[in-house]
Amino acid sequence: MTSGGVFKAMTIAGSDSGGGAGIQADLKTFAALGVYGTSVITAVTAQNTVEVAAIAEVPEEVVIAQIDTVAQDIGAHAVKTGMLSSASIIQNVADRLEAWGIPHLVVDPVMVSKGGVALLQPDAVDALKADLLPFADIVTPNIPEAEVLAGRQIASPAHAREAAKAIAALGPKTVIIKGGHLPGTPVDLVYHDGEFTPIEGVRIDTPNTHGTGCTFSAAITAFLAQGIDTMDAIRLAKSYIQNALEYAVAIGEGHSPVAHFAPLPVDIREALEGARK
């Protein structure tokens, strides 16, 4: 599923008319990190920084056609999924990605918007677990999403470790349970090759956090597309999202998006230069 000499990544997700999350956030992230981005839209949302006013799913045959036409001509070195909305979309996405033999798949199991609107139908969780996660290189749930996938409460680091093992048993090679919902210093717990690695961050005091999950998973995807190994891709993505939060400014009255095109930190610039040699 690759062609040409340009690094390429595909995002399969919902469209955010406010430009802060979903397809728009993913494409901005890919561009900021030097990757050519393509998109498969699964749903159209009417939203801004304050609310999600409406959601319309894209017909599944159109989702399938988007994947097939892009894969046939352009290809992708890595793919990420975001908002998939329904069981049928999940099943069709999994089928087409398996058929095209994607090199890397990052699954962001988007379930609820920043404002609390459901973005995944309740009956779609089983499809996510059974049909998509077995193909995933990396899955990136936040605490509430991890609780749903693992079927258990997470109130401590010990709970997070138990949940990560339970999610890994569903098939993904690497599980990242993002720690931003727990009090104190945000620590992302990575379960990779049977080992736990905590990646500590700094809690940025900003209300401008719209699209953080989409952006983090898109950054991982962009680094994987450039041949950077899993753990380095995760650490660099953590650096990218933290930097984007530090530079974020308000563009609306609610939760504004992160700054996707903020000046890149030195560690990221050096990693990208190394990947292009």
SERO-4910 file (N, C-alpha, C, O; in steps of 0.05 Angstrom, whole numbers):
BEGIN
 pado doro    nc1    nc2    nc3   cac1   cac2   cac3    cc1    cc2    cc3    oc1    oc2    oc3
  Met    A     17    -24      0      0      0      0     17     25      0     11     45     13
  Thr    A     40     24    -14     58     47    -15     66     51    -44     67     33    -60
  Ser    A     73     76    -50     83     82    -77     97    109    -76     91    126    -60
  Gly    A    117    111    -94    131    137    -96    151    141    -74    154    124    -56
  Gly    A    166    164    -75    187    169    -56    179    189    -34    196    199    -20
  Val    A    153    195    -31    143    214    -11    131    198     12    117    178      7
  Phe    A    136    207     36    123    194     59     93    201     59     86    225     55
  Lys    A     76    181     63     47    185     61     32    173     84     40    152     94
  Ala    A     11    186     93     -5    175    115    -35    181    108    -41    201     96
  Met    A    -51    162    116    -80    165    111    -95    167    138    -88    152    157
  Thr    A   -114    185    139   -132    186    162   -160    178    154   -170    187    134
  Ile    A   -172    161    171   -200    152    167   -215    162    191   -213    150    213
  Ala    A   -231    183    188   -243    196    212   -266    214    203   -273    215    180
  Gly    A   -277    228    223   -299    247    218   -288    274    212   -265    281    219
  Ser    A   -304    290    198   -297    318    192   -307    337    214   -330    335    222
  Asp    A   -289    354    222   -296    375    243   -297    402    228   -277    412    220
  Ser    A   -321    413    226   -324    438    212   -310    461    225   -305    482    213
  Gly    A   -304    458    251   -289    479    266   -259    477    261   -245    495    270
  Gly    A   -250    455    249   -222    453    241   -203    444    263   -179    444    258
  Gly    A   -213    437    286   -195    431    308   -189    402    314   -169    396    326
  Ala    A   -207    384    305   -204    356    310   -209    340    285   -212    352    263
  Gly    A   -211    314    287   -218    297    265   -199    299    241   -175    304    244
  Ile    A   -211    297    217   -196    298    192   -178    322    191   -155    321    182
  Gln    A   -190    345    199   -175    370    196   -150    371    214   -129    379    205
  Ala    A   -153    362    238   -130    361    256   -109    341    246    -85    347    248
  Asp    A   -118    319    236    -99    298    226    -83    309    203    -59    305    202
  Leu    A    -97    321    183    -83    331    160    -63    354    167    -41    355    155
  Lys    A    -71    370    186    -53    391    195    -28    379    208     -5    388    203
  Thr    A    -32    359    224    -10    345    237      9    332    217     33    335    219
  Phe    A     -3    318    198     14    305    177     31    326    163     55    322    159
  Ala    A     18    348    155     33    369    141     55    381    158     77    386    148
  Ala    A     49    386    183     69    398    201     93    380    205    116    389    209
  Leu    A     89    354    202    111    334    206    122    323    180    136    303    180
  Gly    A    115    337    158    128    331    133    118    306    118    132    294    103
  Val    A     92    299    124     81    275    111     57    284     93     42    302    101
  Tyr    A     55    271     70     32    277     52      8    262     63      9    238     66
  Gly    A    -13    277     69    -37    265     81    -60    261     62    -66    279     46
  Thr    A    -73    238     63    -98    233     49   -120    228     70   -114    222     93
  Ser    A   -145    229     61   -167    228     81   -190    211     70   -197    211     47
  Val    A   -202    197     89   -227    182     84   -247    191    105   -243    187    129
  Ile    A   -267    205     96   -286    217    115   -309    197    121   -322    187    103
  Thr    A   -313    192    147   -333    172    156   -359    186    165   -380    174    164
  Ala    A   -357    211    173   -380    226    182   -374    256    179   -351    265    180
  Val    A   -395    271    175   -393    301    174   -406    312    199   -429    306    205
  Thr    A   -391    328    214   -402    341    238   -404    371    234   -388    383    220
  Ala    A   -425    382    245   -428    412    247   -420    419    275   -435    415    294
  Gln    A   -396    431    278   -387    437    305   -369    462    304   -358    469    283
  Asn    A   -365    473    328   -347    495    332   -332    490    358   -331    467    367
  Thr    A   -322    510    371   -307    505    396   -326    501    420   -317    494    442
  Val    A   -352    506    416   -371    504    438   -388    479    437   -394    467    458
  Glu    A   -396    470    413   -415    448    412   -413    432    386   -402    441    366
  Val    A   -423    407    387   -428    391    363   -458    393    358   -474    383    373
  Ala    A   -465    407    336   -493    413    331   -507    392    315   -532    388    317
  Ala    A   -492    377    298   -504    357    281   -483    338    271   -460    345    269
  Ile    A   -492    313    266   -474    292    256   -489    277    234   -512    269    237
  Ala    A   -475    272    212   -486    256    190   -465    236    181   -444    244    172
  Glu    A   -472    210    182   -453    190    173   -451    190    143   -470    196    129
  Val    A   -427    184    133   -423    180    104   -432    152     98   -425    133    112
  Pro    A   -446    147     76   -454    120     69   -430    101     67   -409    109     57
  Glu    A   -433     77     77   -410     59     79   -398     53     52   -374     48     50
  Glu    A   -414     53     30   -402     47      4   -384     70     -5   -365     66    -20
  Val    A   -390     94      5   -372    117     -2   -347    116     15   -325    123      5
  Val    A   -349    107     40   -325    103     56   -307     82     43   -283     86     41
  Ile    A   -318     60     35   -303     39     21   -289     50     -4   -266     45     -9
  Ala    A   -304     65    -20   -294     76    -45   -271     96    -40   -251     96    -55
  Gln    A   -273    111    -18   -251    130    -11   -225    114     -5   -204    121    -15
  Ile    A   -227     93     11   -204     77     18   -192     65     -7   -168     67    -11
  Asp    A   -209     53    -24   -199     38    -47   -186     56    -67   -165     50    -78
  Thr    A   -198     79    -73   -187     97    -93   -161    109    -85   -142    112   -101
  Val    A   -159    117    -59   -134    128    -49   -112    107    -48    -89    111    -56
  Ala    A   -119     83    -38    -99     62    -35    -88     53    -62    -65     47    -65
  Gln    A   -106     51    -82    -98     42   -108    -78     60   -122    -59     51   -135
  Asp    A    -82     86   -119    -65    105   -134    -43    117   -117    -20    119   -126
  Ile    A    -49    125    -93    -30    141    -76    -16    123    -56      8    124    -52
  Gly    A    -31    106    -42    -20     89    -22    -16    103      4    -22    127      7
  Ala    A     -5     89     24      0    100     50     21     83     64     20     59     64
  His    A     40     97     77     60     82     94     49     77    122     59     60    136
  Ala    A     28     91    129     15     87    155    -13     98    154    -19    117    139
  Val    A    -31     87    169    -60     95    170    -68     98    199    -60     83    216
  Lys    A    -85    118    203    -97    121    230   -127    122    226   -138    132    206
  Thr    A   -141    113    247   -170    116    248   -178    133    271   -165    133    292
  Gly    A   -199    149    267   -210    165    289   -240    158    292   -246    135    299
  Met    A   -257    178    289   -286    173    291   -296    155    269   -294    161    245
  Leu    A   -306    131    277   -316    112    258   -346    108    260   -358     97    242
  Ser    A   -358    117    281   -387    121    285   -403     95    288   -416     92    309
  Ser    A   -402     76    269   -420     54    270   -405     27    266   -383     27    257
  Ala    A   -419      6    274   -407    -21    271   -402    -28    242   -381    -39    235
  Ser    A   -421    -20    224   -417    -27    196   -393    -12    184   -379    -24    167
  Ile    A   -389     13    191   -366     28    181   -341     15    191   -322     11    176
  Ile    A   -340      8    217   -316     -5    228   -310    -31    214   -287    -36    206
  Gln    A   -330    -47    209   -325    -73    196   -316    -69    167   -298    -84    158
  Asn    A   -327    -50    153   -318    -45    126   -290    -33    125   -274    -40    107
  Val    A   -284    -15    143   -256     -4    144   -236    -26    150   -216    -27    137
  Ala    A   -242    -43    169   -224    -65    176   -220    -83    152   -197    -92    146
  Asp    A   -241    -89    137   -240   -107    114   -222    -95     92   -206   -109     81
  Arg    A   -225    -69     87   -210    -57     65   -180    -53     73   -163    -56     56
  Leu    A   -175    -46     98   -147    -43    107   -133    -70    106   -109    -71     99
  Glu    A   -147    -91    114   -135   -118    112   -129   -125     83   -108   -135     76
  Ala    A   -148   -119     65   -145   -125     37   -121   -111     24   -108   -122      7
  Trp    A   -117    -86     33    -95    -70     21    -68    -75     35    -48    -65     26
  Gly    A    -68    -90     57    -43    -96     71    -28    -73     81     -4    -69     74
  Ile    A    -41    -56     97    -28    -32    107     -3    -38    124     -4    -58    139
  Pro    A     18    -22    122     42    -28    139     38    -22    168     48    -37    185
  His    A     25      0    175     21      8    203     -8     19    206    -17     34    190
  Leu    A    -21     11    228    -47     21    235    -47     31    263    -41     17    282
  Val    A    -55     57    267    -59     69    293    -88     74    297   -101     87    280
  Val    A   -100     63    318   -128     66    324   -132     85    347   -124     79    370
  Asp    A   -145    107    342   -154    125    363   -184    119    367   -200    127    351
  Pro    A   -191    105    389   -218     96    392   -237    118    402   -247    117    424
  Val    A   -242    137    384   -259    160    390   -287    152    397   -300    138    382
  Met    A   -296    160    421   -323    152    430   -340    176    437   -364    175    433
  Val    A   -328    197    448   -344    220    458   -329    246    451   -304    247    453
  Ser    A   -343    267    443   -331    292    437   -323    306    463   -330    299    485
  Lys    A   -307    328    459   -298    343    483   -322    354    498   -320    357    523
  Gly    A   -344    359    485   -368    370    498   -387    348    508   -408    355    519
  Gly    A   -379    323    504   -396    301    515   -415    288    496   -432    272    504
  Val    A   -414    295    470   -432    283    450   -420    256    441   -397    254    434
  Ala    A   -437    236    440   -428    209    432   -421    209    402   -436    218    385
  Leu    A   -397    199    396   -387    198    369   -384    169    359   -377    163    336
  Leu    A   -391    150    377   -390    122    370   -416    109    381   -421    111    404
  Gln    A   -430     96    363   -455     83    372   -449     60    391   -429     46    388
  Pro    A   -466     57    412   -461     37    432   -456      9    421   -439     -6    432
  Asp    A   -470      1    401   -467    -26    390   -442    -29    372   -436    -50    362
  Ala    A   -427     -7    369   -403     -8    353   -378    -15    369   -357    -22    357
  Val    A   -380    -15    395   -357    -21    412   -347    -49    407   -323    -54    405
  Asp    A   -366    -68    405   -358    -96    401   -344    -99    374   -325   -115    371
  Ala    A   -354    -85    353   -341    -86    327   -313    -74    328   -294    -85    316
  Leu    A   -310    -53    343   -283    -41    346   -264    -61    358   -241    -64    349
  Lys    A   -273    -75    379   -256    -94    393   -250   -119    376   -228   -129    376
  Ala    A   -271   -129    362   -268   -154    348   -256   -151    320   -242   -169    311
  Asp    A   -263   -129    306   -256   -127    278   -232   -109    272   -218   -114    252
  Leu    A   -228    -89    288   -207    -70    282   -182    -72    299   -160    -72    289
  Leu    A   -185    -75    325   -162    -76    343   -143    -99    337   -119    -95    341
  Pro    A   -152   -122    327   -133   -143    320   -113   -135    299    -91   -147    297
  Phe    A   -119   -115    282   -101   -106    261    -83    -82    270    -66    -74    255
  Ala    A    -88    -72    294    -75    -47    302    -46    -51    311    -41    -70    326
  Asp    A    -29    -34    302     -2    -33    314     -4    -19    341      8    -28    360
  Ile    A    -19      3    342    -21     19    366    -50     27    370    -63     35    351
  Val    A    -60     27    395    -86     38    402    -81     58    424    -65     54    442
  Thr    A    -96     81    422    -89    104    440   -114    114    456   -122    137    452
  Pro    A   -126     97    473   -149    107    488   -142    126    510   -120    124    522
  Asn    A   -160    145    516   -158    159    541   -170    142    563   -178    120    558
  Ile    A   -171    152    587   -180    136    610   -209    126    606   -214    102    608
  Pro    A   -229    143    599   -256    133    595   -258    113    572   -273     93    575
  Glu    A   -243    117    551   -244     98    529   -231     72    536   -241     50    529
  Ala    A   -209     73    552   -196     49    561   -214     33    580   -214      8    579
  Glu    A   -230     47    596   -248     33    614   -269     17    598   -276     -5    605
  Val    A   -279     29    576   -298     15    559   -286     -9    545   -297    -30    545
  Leu    A   -262     -5    534   -249    -27    519   -241    -50    538   -242    -73    530
  Ala    A   -232    -43    562   -222    -63    581   -244    -74    598   -241    -96    610
  Gly    A   -267    -60    600   -289    -69    616   -283    -67    646   -292    -84    661
  Arg    A   -268    -47    654   -262    -43    682   -255    -14    688   -248      1    671
  Gln    A   -258     -7    714   -253     21    722   -223     26    725   -208      8    732
  Ile    A   -215     50    718   -187     58    721   -186     82    740   -194    104    732
  Ala    A   -176     78    764   -174    100    783   -145    103    794   -141    119    812
  Ser    A   -127     87    784    -99     87    794    -81     77    773    -90     64    753
  Pro    A    -55     81    776    -35     69    757    -37     39    756    -34     27    734
  Ala    A    -43     26    778    -45     -4    778    -69    -12    761    -67    -32    746
  His    A    -91      2    764   -115     -3    747   -108      0    717   -117    -16    700
  Ala    A    -92     21    711    -85     26    683    -68      3    672    -72     -5    649
  Arg    A    -50     -8    687    -34    -30    678    -52    -55    672    -48    -69    652
  Glu    A    -71    -60    690    -89    -83    686   -106    -78    660   -110    -97    645
  Ala    A   -115    -54    656   -131    -47    633   -115    -50    607   -124    -60    587
  Ala    A    -90    -41    608    -72    -43    584    -68    -72    576    -69    -78    552
  Lys    A    -65    -90    595    -62   -118    589    -87   -129    576    -86   -145    557
  Ala    A   -110   -121    588   -136   -131    577   -140   -121    549   -150   -136    532
  Ile    A   -133    -96    543   -136    -86    516   -117    -99    497   -124   -105    474
  Ala    A    -92   -104    506    -72   -117    489    -81   -145    481    -75   -155    460
  Ala    A    -96   -158    499   -106   -185    493   -126   -185    470   -132   -206    459
  Leu    A   -137   -161    463   -155   -159    440   -140   -159    413   -152   -162    392
  Gly    A   -113   -156    414    -98   -158    389    -78   -136    383    -58   -142    370
  Pro    A    -81   -111    392    -62    -91    384    -34    -96    396    -31   -106    418
  Lys    A    -13    -90    381     14    -95    389     22    -77    412     38    -85    430
  Thr    A     12    -52    412     20    -32    432     -5    -17    441    -22     -9    425
  Val    A     -7    -14    468    -29      1    480    -18     25    494      1     23    510
  Ile    A    -30     48    489    -23     73    503    -48     82    517    -67     90    504
  Ile    A    -47     82    544    -69     93    559    -61    121    568    -44    125    585
  Lys    A    -74    141    556    -67    169    561    -77    177    589    -99    171    597
  Gly    A    -60    191    603    -65    196    632    -76    223    638    -78    231    661
  Gly    A    -85    238    618    -93    266    623   -118    268    640   -123    289    652
  His    A   -135    247    641   -159    248    657   -155    242    687   -172    247    703
  Leu    A   -131    232    694   -125    227    722   -113    252    734   -100    267    720
  Pro    A   -117    256    761   -105    280    774    -75    278    775    -63    257    773
  Gly    A    -63    302    778    -34    303    781    -20    305    754    -32    312    734
  Thr    A      6    299    755     22    300    730     12    280    710      8    257    716
  Pro    A      7    289    685     -4    270    665     18    250    656     40    257    648
  Val    A     11    225    659     30    203    652     16    184    633     -5    172    640
  Asp    A     27    181    609     16    162    590     30    135    595     54    133    597
  Leu    A     13    114    598     24     87    603     25     72    577      5     67    564
  Val    A     49     64    569     53     49    544     59     19    551     76     13    567
  Tyr    A     43      2    539     48    -27    542     57    -38    515     41    -40    496
  His    A     82    -46    513     94    -53    487    114    -76    492    131    -74    510
  Asp    A    111    -97    476    129   -120    479    129   -131    507    150   -140    517
  Gly    A    106   -131    520    103   -143    547    114   -126    569    116   -135    592
  Glu    A    122   -101    563    134    -84    583    118    -58    585    107    -48    566
  Phe    A    118    -47    609    105    -21    614    126      1    614    147     -1    627
  Thr    A    119     23    600    136     47    600    119     71    605    103     78    589
  Pro    A    123     84    629    108    109    633    122    132    620    146    135    622
  Ile    A    107    149    606    118    172    593    105    197    606     81    202    601
  Glu    A    121    211    621    110    233    637    110    259    621    129    264    605
  Gly    A     90    274    624     88    300    611     85    323    631     88    318    655
  Val    A     79    346    621     74    369    638     45    378    633     37    382    610
  Arg    A     30    383    654      2    391    650      2    421    643     10    438    659
  Ile    A     -7    427    619     -8    455    609    -34    468    617    -56    457    612
  Asp    A    -32    491    630    -56    504    640    -69    520    617    -63    544    613
  Thr    A    -86    507    601    -99    520    578   -126    507    574   -129    483    577
  Pro    A   -146    523    566   -172    511    558   -172    502    529   -191    490    520
  Asn    A   -150    508    515   -149    503    486   -138    475    481   -115    472    472
  Thr    A   -155    456    485   -147    428    484   -163    412    463   -161    387    462
  His    A   -178    425    446   -195    411    427   -177    396    407   -158    408    395
  Gly    A   -182    371    403   -167    355    383   -141    343    393   -125    335    377
  Thr    A   -137    343    419   -111    332    430   -108    303    423    -86    294    414
  Gly    A   -129    287    426   -127    258    421   -122    253    391   -106    236    384
  Cys    A   -137    267    374   -133    263    345   -105    271    337    -92    257    322
  Thr    A    -95    293    348    -69    303    340    -47    285    350    -28    280    335
  Phe    A    -49    274    374    -29    256    385    -27    231    368     -5    223    360
  Ser    A    -50    219    362    -49    194    346    -40    200    317    -27    183    305
  Ala    A    -47    223    306    -38    230    279     -8    234    279      5    227    259
  Ala    A      3    246    300     32    249    302     46    223    303     67    219    289
  Ile    A     36    204    318     48    177    319     48    165    291     68    154    282
  Thr    A     25    168    277     22    157    250     42    170    231     54    156    214
  Ala    A     46    196    233     65    210    216     94    200    220    109    197    201
  Phe    A    101    196    245    128    186    251    132    157    242    153    151    231
  Leu    A    112    140    246    113    113    236    116    112    205    131     96    195
  Ala    A    102    130    192    102    131    163    131    137    152    138    130    130
  Gln    A    146    150    169    174    158    161    195    138    171    219    143    170
  Gly    A    185    115    180    204     93    188    215     95    216    233     80    223
  Ile    A    204    113    232    213    116    260    201     94    277    177     88    273
  Asp    A    216     81    294    206     58    309    184     66    329    181     90    336
  Thr    A    170     46    339    146     51    355    151     68    379    137     89    383
  Met    A    169     61    396    173     76    421    183    104    416    174    123    429
  Asp    A    200    108    396    209    135    390    186    151    378    184    175    384
  Ala    A    169    138    362    147    152    350    128    162    372    117    184    370
  Ile    A    124    146    392    106    153    414    118    177    430    104    196    437
  Arg    A    143    175    436    156    197    452    156    223    436    151    244    447
  Leu    A    162    221    410    162    245    394    134    257    391    130    281    391
  Ala    A    114    240    389     86    249    388     78    263    414     63    283    413
  Lys    A     87    253    436     82    266    462     95    294    462     83    313    472
  Ser    A    119    296    452    132    322    450    117    341    432    114    365    439
  Tyr    A    107    330    410     92    347    391     67    358    403     61    382    401
  Ile    A     51    341    416     25    350    427     29    369    450     14    388    454
  Gln    A     49    364    467     55    382    489     63    410    479     54    430    489
  Asn    A     79    410    458     87    435    446     63    450    433     61    474    436
  Ala    A     46    434    420     22    446    408      3    458    429    -11    478    424
  Leu    A      2    446    452    -14    456    474     -2    482    485    -17    501    492
  Glu    A     24    483    487     37    507    498     33    531    480     31    554    490
  Tyr    A     31    527    454     28    549    435     -2    555    429     -7    574    414
  Ala    A    -20    539    439    -48    542    432    -60    569    440    -53    579    462
  Val    A    -77    581    423    -90    606    429   -120    603    424   -128    585    409
  Ala    A   -136    620    435   -165    618    432   -173    628    404   -164    649    395
  Ile    A   -190    613    391   -201    621    365   -231    621    366   -245    627    346
  Gly    A   -242    614    389   -271    613    393   -278    617    422   -260    622    438
  Glu    A   -303    613    429   -311    618    457   -309    593    475   -312    596    499
  Gly    A   -304    570    463   -303    545    479   -275    534    480   -255    548    484
  His    A   -273    507    476   -247    493    475   -235    497    447   -243    483    429
  Ser    A   -216    515    445   -203    520    419   -182    498    414   -174    484    433
  Pro    A   -173    495    389   -155    473    383   -126    479    390   -119    502    397
  Val    A   -109    459    390    -81    462    395    -68    475    370    -80    477    349
  Ala    A    -43    483    374    -29    497    352    -13    477    336     10    471    342
  His    A    -25    467    314    -12    446    299     14    455    285     32    439    281
  Phe    A     15    481    278     38    490    263     57    507    280     71    524    270
  Ala    A     57    502    306     77    515    324    105    506    316    108    485    305
  Pro    A    125    523    321    153    515    315    159    488    328    154    484    352
  Leu    A    171    470    313    177    444    323    200    443    343    220    457    338
  Pro    A    198    428    364    220    425    383    244    412    370    242    400    349
  Val    A    267    415    382    292    406    370    292    375    367    301    365    346
  Asp    A    281    361    386    281    331    384    266    322    359    273    303    346
  Ile    A    244    335    353    228    328    330    243    335    304    244    319    285
  Arg    A    254    359    303    269    368    279    292    348    273    296    341    250
  Glu    A    306    340    293    328    322    290    319    294    280    331    282    263
  Ala    A    297    285    291    286    259    284    277    259    255    281    240    240
  Leu    A    264    281    246    254    282    219    277    284    199    276    273    177
  Glu    A    298    299    206    321    301    189    335    273    186    343    266    164
  Gly    A    336    258    208    347    232    206    331    213    189    342    196    175
  Ala    A    304    215    191    287    198    175    289    203    145    283    185    129
  Arg    A    297    227    138    298    234    109    325    230     97    328    235     73
  Lys    A    344    221    112    371    216    101    371    189     86    392    181     75
***
